[in-house]
Amino acid sequence: MAGDSLQPSTLPAAPSSRSWTLAAYQYMLRKRLLRQASPDIRSIAERSWDIAPGEMSITPPAIFLPGQLERVTGWEGKRFYPFVHPRSTMEGGIRTAHGPTRGYLCRDVWLIDGALYKGKAAQWLSHRHSAFAPLSVEHEIDRGAIYCTHNGNAWFGTWLMEDCPTYALACNEGMPVTTAPSVKYPIFAQAPAYEAWLGMQPHRLRTAFFRELVLFDDQSNNRDRHARYRAMGDKLRAHVAHASHPGVFLLRGGDGDLRLLRNELALAEHLRLTRGFRVVDPLKSDVPSIVAACAGAHVVIGVEGSQLVHGVNVLEAGGCLLTLQPPNRFVSYYKYLTDRDHQHFGFVVGLPDGEGFRIDIQEVERTLDLFPSPAV
């Protein structure tokens, strides 16, 4: 079934022998009443294999001015893989092991309202849609492949940077499946447009029984993951006419977790006037306009956050990413990606200003001057 483009309406219904299950309630009973932890489904897989080998790398240092790290009052990063303290990540020189990309084959697995169940094992893929899990399933699938993750279903940036590259693996192993949206947890607004340009045709299911189900460990930033992510960038750039240009400033505004840069608009306008940067507000632009503005940029800049993924998607090897970091919430996630994709990562740490922070424009200018010039 690899690469099938069936629409949800053509999916097979579950026969009566497989239409009812108490898997979700048995899980809740073990967890709440018996206080038994459920193992991850991959730990009881019928078979596992390496899809791509692991490797070792030495992390390069980030680009930043003296005294920047001393401003940081809060580090955010333990939920990102692999976890290395952001200070060490920024200073570079860390020998890092990138594990292999692995596949796991499981049989007779239930998908019920955002979670997978098999025997005593379970794996959550998204938030529960309702207080009571369905007792019946809608479809029976001969062989499916799950490419979504809990973090990817929660955060747009993670979905685009992590779940979408795994989609390519899923197409090679079975019917590509992700969890269905709900009123409380809808599809990300810009996801359909990206899926169309990336050629993705996932099956969004709330309930199903899988005779065979393939799961993945695709968290390591090895060469295979690099190649799949860069192939996504190539597909996106192919949809727009583009040429090299100085850079793009991606506004964050007040979207998502609050990281309020007080002088964001002033800084963006300064870079537009002095360096020819383009300024894009992803909340007010459609995907074709965003990709067209970002493609060919030598520098992508903005407050650290999911909106930067629009530029990182199409940033080419040798390009630069400059993140503007709140002092109380320093995040190093993007550096893992730029290290992997042979790009340059830099940052400026702001100073507290009420409930937000402020960035020194001259520090941004001086940091940009430290970046290598674009290849001619």
N, C-alpha and C positions, 0 to 999 in steps of 0.2 A: 504493500500500500504506500510505499515511499513516494512522497510528493503529490499524493492525491489532492484534488481540489474540490472535493465534495462539499456541497453546502449543507448546513445543519439539518435542513429538511430532508436530505437524502440519507441521513445516518440511520442505521438499522435500529428498530425498537428492541427493547429488552423482552425476550420471551417470558412467559409467565413463571417458568422455573427459576428465573434469575431476577424477577422484578421486585422482590421484597428483601429487605435486609435490616438488621438491628446493629450493624457494625458501629455506627456513630454512638448509639446509646451504650453499647458494651464498652466502648472506649471511655465514655464519661463515667461509667460505673467503676471501671478499674482505676481511673485517675482520681475521682472525687471520694468514692466510698472506700475502695480497697487501697488507695494511695499507691498504686503500682505505676511506675513509669513505663511508657510504651517505647519500644525500640524503633529506630528509624527503619522504614521499609527496605532501604537499600542494604541494611545489615542482614536481611534474610532472603536476599535475592537468589534466584535459582542459578544465575551465572553472572559474572562480571568480567570486564575486559578493558584493556587500554585502547582508547580511540586515537590518542596522540601521546607521544612521550613527554616526560617532564624534562627540566633543564635547570641550569644554574645561571645566575647573572650577578653582576656587581652594580649596585644602584649608583647613578651619577648624582652629584649634589644639585640641589635646587639653586636658582638664581635669586639672590635677595641682598639687601643692603645690611651693613653691620647694625646690630642692635634690634633687629626685627623680632627675633625669637624671644628676646627678653620682655617683650610687651605682652606675650601670650599669657592669659590668665585661666584659660580653659581649653583642654584638648578633647576633640571629638573624633573617635576613630575605631573604637573597639569592635564595632559591628561590621567593620570592613575587613576583607580578607586579602592578603595575609596581614595580620595585625603586627605592626612594628611601631613603636612610639613615634609620633610625628616628628619630634625633634631629630631623632636618629635618621628618619626617612629624608628629612630636608638636608641634613649634613652629608648624606651619601656615604659611599664606600661600604655598604652592607652586602655581604654575600647572601643572596636570597635563593632559596630552593623553590622552583615552580613545579608543582606536582603534575602528573599526567592528567589528561582528560579521560574520564572513565564512563563506561556505560554499564547499566545494571538491568538484567531481565528478570521481571517478576511475573508470576501467573496468578490469576484469579484475584484481582484487585478491585476494590470498590472506590469510586469517587463520589463523595457525599458532601455537598454544600461546602466546598473549599478545602476538603481534606481527603487524603488517600488512606484506606484501611485494608489490612490483610492480617487476619488472625489477631495477634496481640500487638502488631506493629502499626504505626500511623505516621503520617507526614502532612503537616499543614502547608497548603499552597496559598491561601488567602484568608482574609477575615471571614468569620461565619456570617452568612447572609441573614439568618433569622435565629430566634431563640430555640426553635425546634427543628431538628434535622428531618428531611424527608425519609419516609419509610420505604419508598419505592424508587426505582431508577428508570430513566427514560430510554437509555440506549445500552446495547451490548456491542462491544468493539472487539474484533478479533485481535488486532495488534495496534496499540497506540503508543505515542511517545510524548511525555510531558516535558515541555521546555520552559514553563513559567516557574517562578520562585515567589516565596512570600514577600521578600523585599521588593521584587520587581512588580508585584501587584499593588504594593503600597506606594512606591515612589516612581514617578515618570522617568527620572534620569537613570535609575537602576534598570527599569524595564528596557529602555532603549540601548543602554550600554552593555547589559548582561543577558537579559532574557532573549532579546532579538538575535544576537549571535548564536545562541543555543538552538534557535529555531532551525538553523541549517542542519544541525545534527539530528534533530527530530525528524526532519523530512527524509533522512537517509535510513531511519529505523522503523517508521510506522506512520500512522495518522497523527499529524502534529496537533496536540491538544493543549489548551489552556483553560483556566476556570472561567465560568460565565460571569458577566457583570451583574450588578443589582442596582436598585434605586439608591441604596446607601453607598455602594462602591461601584460607580459607573466606569466605563472605559475612559481612559485619559482622552481629553478633547482632541489632541493632535495625533493620537495613535492611528486612527483609520487612514489618514493621509500618508503617514510614514509606512504603514503596512502596504498600501497600494504601490508606493514608489519602490519598496523593497521586494515586492512580489510575494508578500506573505499572505497565506490563506488559512489561518488557523481555525480550528473547531473549538468553539467556546461552549463548554458543557458544565452544567451544574451537577448532574448525576449520571453515572455510567458504571457498567461492569466491564472490566477488561479481561479477556482471556489471557492476553499477554500485554505487558506494559513495560516500556523501556524508560528508565530514569537516568539522569546524568549527574556526574560531578564535574562541573564546568566552571569552577571558581579560579583556577590557576591561570595566571597570565603567561602561558607558554606561547610558542610560535604559532601553533594551530589556532588558538583563540585570537591572536594578533591578526592572522591571515583572514579569518572570518569577519572580524570587525572592519578591517581595511576594505574588504570586498563590499561591505555595506556602504562605506564612504564612496567607493567608486560608483556604485549604483545610484546614489543620491546625486553626485556631481554630474552624472551622465544626463540627468533630467534638465540641467540648466546650462546656459552659456556663462562661462566664467573665465576670468584672467586674474593674475596675481595682483593683489592690492595690499596696502599697509596693514589693515586690521579691522576688526569688528568689535564693538562694545555691545554686549548683551545685557540689557537692563533686567534687574530682578524686581524692583519695586517692593511691594508688600506681599508678594505671593509666597505660599508655602510657610515653612517655619520662619519666624520673624528674624531677619538679618537686615535691619534698616540702615542703609548707608545714607546719611543725612545729605551729603553733597554729591549723590550719584549723578543727577542730571547735569550739574555744573562740571563734573569731571568728564562725563561723556561728551559734552559740548566742547570742552577744552581740547580733547583729543581729536574731535572732528575737525576743528579749526586749525590746530597746529600740526597734526600728523596725517590728516586725511582719513581718519577712521570712519567707518560706517556705524551708525547707531541703530540698534534694532530692539524693539519691545516685543518679545515673543508672545505676550498675552494679547497683543493687538495686531498680530501678523499671522498670515496663514503659512503653512509649511513650505509651499513653493517660494514665497517671498523670503522666508528665513534662510532656506538653503541657498537661494541665489545671492543673498547678501553675504553669507558666510563663506561660500566656496571661493577658494583662492586667497583667503586671508593669510597673512604671514603671522599675525598675532590675534588671538582670541582673548578678550579681557572682560571681567565682570566680577560681581560679588560671588564668592564660592557658593554654588548651588546647582540645582538640576537644570536651570535655564542654560548653563554653559554647554550642556551636552549637544545643543543644536550646532555649536561651532566646532566642538571637539569631533563630532561625527565626520566632518569633512576637512578637518585639519590635516594637511599632508605631512609626510616625514620631513623633519627639519623645521617645521613650524613651531610656534611658541604659544604657551598658555600662561596668562598672568591672572592669578586669583587675588581678589581683594578680601582679606580675611578679617572677620570680627575678632577682637582680642579675646573674647570669652568663649569662642566656638571655632577653634582652628581645626580644619579638616584637611587631611592629606590624600583623600581618595583619588583625586584626579592625577596625582603624581604617579601612582601605580600604572595608570593608563599611558601617560606620556612617556614614562620610562620604557614601557613595553613597545610603544609605537614609534620610538626613535624621534621624539619631539622634546622640546625644552620646556621646563616648568619653572615658573617664578611666582613670587608672592610679595604683597605688601600688607602688613598688619596695621589695622586702624587704631585709633584712640577712642576711648569711650566718649559718648556724647548723649546724655540722657538715656533713653531706652535703646538707642542705636549706637552708631559709631561714625567716625569721620576719617577720611583718607587724605593724606597730604598729597596734593597734586604734584608737587616737585619731587616727592619720593617716587611717585609713579613714573615720572619722566626719567629720573635717574636709573630706575630699575629697567625700563624699556631700553635705555642706552647700553645696558649690560648684555642684552640679548644679542646673539649673532645676527648679522645682516642676512637677508634672504639670498639664496643662491641665485645667481644670474644665469 
